[in-house]
Amino acid sequence: MDMTNSHTSPSPNSPSLPLIKKGKFYFIFEDANNWVLEDKTKRGLEVKEKTNDPGKNVLSDKGVIYDMDGRGHKVNIRWFYPKNEFSVHEVENNAQIMEKRYREIQEITCPSD
């Protein structure tokens, strides 16, 4: 995979990329070379690094969230799926898996929402 692709990281402050689809917990944007899947629950986190996500084998932006003990945990904010390797349908499938997992967590932690 070519990790030198230039890309624009979508953010609440620069909604410059076309929105393709959205769910309760995700957005899918399109840039020139990639389908960009953004986790809404991580939106607004500062990007600390750009690395390959081994689970999806795509480039991802990562940030850090801190637990109650002050320990930082690296988390994916968004993933960049090269258009020449992935269809938008494949990205939507990954988004739906994420959506399902967040809904399960929401039902356990916030049953009235």
C-alpha positions, 0 to 999 in steps of 0.5 A: 500500500502506498502510504505517501498519498497526500490527503486532507484530514476532514475536521469540524473546522474544514468540511471541505471534502464531499460527504458521501454517507453518514451514520449516527457514529460515522461520516464517509467523505471522498477526496481525490484518492481515498474514501475517508471513514471518520469516527464521529466519537473521535471527531475533534481529537488532535491528530498525533500520528498517521500510521498504517492500521494493521486491522484494515491495512489502510492509513489512519489518523490517530489521536490520544484519549486519556482514562481516569488514571491519566493514561493515554490511549492511541485511538483511530480518528479516521481511515483512508481507503485508497479508491483503487483498492476499495469500493465505497461499498467496502468502506460502508461495510466497515462503517456499519460494523463500527456503527453496530458496535457503538450501538451495542455499547450505547445500549449497555451504558445509556439504555434510555438514549 
